[in-house]
Amino acid sequence: MDQQYEHRGCWQPAERLETSRRAHTFRRTSHDANINPPKEPTTVSITPPASTPIAADYVSQHQLLDRCVVGDWREQSLADMRQYFRDDGPAEALYSGRRFERLAGGGDTAAVRDVITPADVLALTFLSITDRLPAVTIDVTETYADRITKLLTQLPTDLAMHQAPWEHYAAGSPAFELWTLLCRCGGKQRWVMAHKLSARKRPHLLPVYDNEVATLLQRPKDSWACLWTWLHDNPKRPKALSELRDEVSGIADISLLRCLDVVLWMRATR
């Protein structure tokens, strides 16, 4: 299981990690290998329902999402996105995660869309995944490479979550099988790493998801169903999320799911 905090954008020395998370002080150091944070929960983050999920199962989560995107927290969400994606200023104040989707042109370009490359693995470090990456690299580029390619070829790159029918996420779907397989790469039950690597390959279809966001959303029984029902229950929500992105200059190429993840993560770690 992933053993590091998902402090996306800046690595912290152990003695300052917790205080910096609370005070929003960001200082990049060489590595966080000596940090001993809590282990990931052993429960999985997605257990797709057999039938199409309903919004009524995620009322409290949807209320929080609405506050972030269209409600009283919108202005703070906008400020957080601008801070996260900014490219100017001292290096220690910048978030490396702003380049997660863009590194080496992205993970879903035509040349590499159906294979996981070393650049995809390197991109994980931009979101603070550093544990056992050599083992992850071997598993995704050698051990399970053929199975990963077979699954990726079944996942479109031009379909967004708010456009996709639930069958793309249901148990037994290529997306679910890919996530399940990635959870085993470089260890066992590496669900945070699996979410981030899946999002790197299909940023419009599959979301980044980690402990901080899960806690903010009160750990919904299925993270995909939670976000999917929010987006599909009201067509104004994807539009509002797109408008939020449009107000932040220079990120038109960033997926809506990634923008939502940044909004939630910034709020969760404030």
C-alpha positions in Angstrom: 0.0 0.0 0.0 1.1 3.6 -0.6 3.0 4.8 2.4 3.3 8.5 1.7 1.0 11.4 2.2 -0.5 12.7 -1.1 0.8 16.2 -0.5 0.6 17.1 -4.2 3.1 19.7 -5.4 5.7 19.9 -2.6 7.6 17.4 -0.6 7.9 18.0 3.1 10.5 17.0 5.7 9.0 14.8 8.4 9.2 17.3 11.2 7.2 19.9 9.2 4.7 17.9 7.3 1.7 18.2 9.5 2.2 21.8 10.4 2.8 22.8 6.8 -0.4 21.0 5.7 -2.4 23.0 8.1 -0.7 26.4 7.6 -0.4 26.0 3.8 3.4 26.5 3.9 4.9 24.8 0.8 8.5 23.9 0.7 10.0 21.3 -1.7 12.7 19.1 -0.3 14.6 16.2 -1.8 12.3 13.4 -0.7 9.9 12.3 1.9 11.2 8.8 2.2 11.6 9.0 6.0 8.0 10.0 6.7 5.9 7.5 8.5 2.3 8.5 7.7 -0.8 6.4 8.4 -1.3 3.5 6.1 -4.0 3.6 3.4 -7.3 2.1 4.4 -7.5 -1.5 3.3 -11.0 -1.1 2.0 -11.2 -0.3 -1.7 -12.3 3.0 -3.0 -14.6 1.7 -5.8 -17.1 -1.1 -5.6 -19.2 -0.5 -8.7 -22.9 -1.3 -8.3 -24.4 -3.8 -10.7 -27.1 -1.5 -11.9 -26.9 2.2 -12.7 -26.2 4.2 -9.5 -28.6 6.9 -8.3 -27.9 10.3 -7.0 -30.0 9.7 -3.9 -27.2 7.5 -2.6 -24.8 10.4 -2.5 -26.8 13.4 -1.3 -24.3 14.8 1.2 -21.4 14.4 -1.3 -23.3 16.1 -4.0 -24.2 19.0 -1.7 -20.5 19.5 -1.0 -19.6 19.3 -4.7 -22.3 21.9 -5.5 -20.9 24.3 -2.9 -17.5 24.0 -4.5 -18.5 24.5 -8.1 -21.7 26.6 -8.1 -22.3 27.6 -4.4 -20.8 29.7 -1.7 -17.4 28.1 -2.0 -17.0 28.8 -5.7 -14.8 31.9 -5.3 -12.4 30.0 -3.0 -12.4 27.2 -5.6 -11.4 29.6 -8.3 -8.6 31.1 -6.1 -7.4 27.6 -5.3 -7.2 26.6 -9.0 -5.3 29.7 -9.9 -2.9 29.1 -7.1 -2.4 25.4 -8.0 -1.9 25.9 -11.7 0.2 29.0 -11.6 3.6 28.8 -13.4 5.1 32.0 -12.1 6.8 32.7 -8.8 9.5 31.0 -6.8 9.9 27.3 -7.5 9.3 26.3 -3.9 5.8 27.9 -4.1 4.7 26.0 -7.2 2.8 22.8 -7.4 4.4 20.0 -9.4 1.0 18.5 -9.8 0.0 21.2 -12.3 2.1 19.3 -14.9 0.7 15.9 -14.1 -1.5 15.7 -17.3 1.0 17.6 -19.5 4.3 15.8 -18.9 5.7 14.4 -22.1 2.6 15.6 -24.0 0.2 13.6 -21.8 -0.6 10.0 -21.3 -3.5 9.8 -23.8 -1.8 11.0 -27.0 -2.1 8.7 -30.1 1.5 7.3 -29.8 1.2 6.1 -26.2 -2.5 6.0 -25.4 -2.6 2.2 -25.0 0.6 1.6 -23.2 1.9 2.8 -19.8 5.3 4.4 -20.4 8.1 5.4 -18.0 6.9 9.0 -18.4 3.5 7.9 -17.0 5.2 6.4 -14.0 7.3 9.5 -13.6 4.2 11.7 -13.6 3.0 9.9 -10.5 5.8 11.6 -8.6 4.2 14.9 -9.5 1.3 13.8 -7.2 3.6 12.5 -4.5 3.6 8.8 -5.4 7.2 7.7 -4.7 6.9 4.4 -3.0 8.3 1.3 -4.9 8.2 3.0 -8.3 10.9 0.7 -9.7 8.6 -2.3 -9.0 5.7 -0.4 -10.4 7.6 0.4 -13.6 8.5 -3.3 -14.1 4.9 -4.4 -13.6 3.3 -1.9 -15.9 5.9 -2.0 -18.7 6.7 -5.7 -18.5 4.8 -8.1 -16.2 1.3 -6.9 -17.0 2.0 -4.8 -20.1 0.0 -6.9 -22.5 -3.1 -7.1 -20.3 -2.9 -3.3 -19.6 -2.8 -2.6 -23.4 -5.7 -4.9 -24.0 -7.8 -3.0 -21.5 -6.7 0.5 -22.6 -7.6 -0.2 -26.2 -11.2 -0.6 -24.9 -11.2 2.8 -23.2 -11.9 5.8 -25.4 -9.7 8.9 -25.0 -12.3 11.3 -26.3 -15.2 10.4 -23.9 -15.6 12.4 -20.7 -17.3 11.1 -17.5 -20.3 13.4 -17.9 -20.9 11.9 -21.4 -20.2 8.3 -20.6 -22.9 5.7 -19.8 -22.5 3.9 -16.6 -21.5 0.7 -18.4 -18.0 2.2 -18.8 -17.6 2.0 -15.0 -19.6 -1.0 -13.9 -18.0 -4.1 -12.4 -16.4 -6.1 -15.1 -15.9 -3.1 -17.4 -12.4 -2.5 -18.9 -12.0 0.6 -16.6 -12.7 -1.5 -13.5 -10.5 -4.3 -14.6 -7.7 -1.9 -15.4 -8.0 -0.2 -12.0 -8.1 -3.6 -10.3 -4.9 -4.7 -12.1 -3.1 -1.5 -11.4 -3.8 -1.9 -7.7 -1.5 -4.9 -7.8 1.4 -3.2 -9.6 4.3 -2.6 -7.2 2.5 -4.1 -4.3 -1.0 -4.9 -3.0 -4.1 -2.7 -2.7 -2.3 0.3 -4.1 -5.6 2.0 -4.9 -4.4 5.6 -4.7 -1.6 4.8 -7.2 -4.1 2.9 -9.4 -6.5 5.9 -9.5 -3.7 8.3 -10.4 -2.2 6.1 -13.1 -5.6 5.4 -14.6 -6.3 9.2 -14.7 -3.0 9.8 -16.4 -4.0 7.4 -19.2 -7.7 8.5 -19.5 -7.9 12.0 -17.8 -11.4 12.8 -19.2 -12.9 9.4 -18.2 -11.2 8.4 -14.9 -10.6 10.7 -12.0 -7.6 11.2 -9.7 -8.7 10.1 -6.2 -6.8 9.8 -2.9 -7.1 9.8 0.9 -7.6 13.5 1.3 -10.4 13.8 -1.3 -12.0 10.5 0.0 -12.0 12.0 3.5 -13.5 15.3 2.3 -16.3 13.3 0.6 -16.9 11.2 3.7 -15.6 8.1 1.9 -18.5 7.3 -0.4 -19.1 3.6 -1.0 -18.1 4.1 -4.6 -16.0 7.1 -5.7 -16.8 6.7 -9.4 -20.5 6.4 -8.8 -20.4 9.4 -6.6 -18.9 11.6 -9.2 -20.7 10.0 -12.1 -24.2 10.6 -10.5 -23.3 14.2 -9.6 -22.3 14.9 -13.2 -25.3 13.1 -14.8 -28.0 14.2 -12.4 -27.9 17.8 -13.6 -26.4 18.8 -17.0 -25.7 22.3 -15.6 -22.9 20.9 -13.4 -20.5 19.9 -16.1 -21.1 23.3 -17.7 -20.5 25.1 -14.4 -17.3 23.1 -14.0 -16.2 24.1 -17.5 -16.9 27.7 -16.7 -14.8 27.5 -13.6 -11.9 26.2 -15.7 -12.4 28.9 -18.3 -12.0 31.6 -15.6 -8.5 30.3 -14.9 -6.2 31.3 -17.7 -4.0 28.8 -19.4 -5.6 25.5 -18.4 -8.1 24.9 -21.3 -6.3 21.6 -22.0 -6.7 20.3 -18.4 -9.6 17.8 -18.0 -12.7 18.7 -16.1 -12.1 15.8 -13.7 -8.6 17.0 -12.9 -10.0 20.5 -12.2 -12.6 19.1 -9.9 -9.9 17.0 -8.1 -7.7 20.1 -7.6 -10.7 22.0 -6.1 -11.5 19.1 -3.7 -7.9 18.4 -2.8 -7.0 22.1 -2.1 -10.1 22.3 0.2 -9.3 19.0 1.9 -5.7 20.1 2.7 -6.4 23.6 3.8 
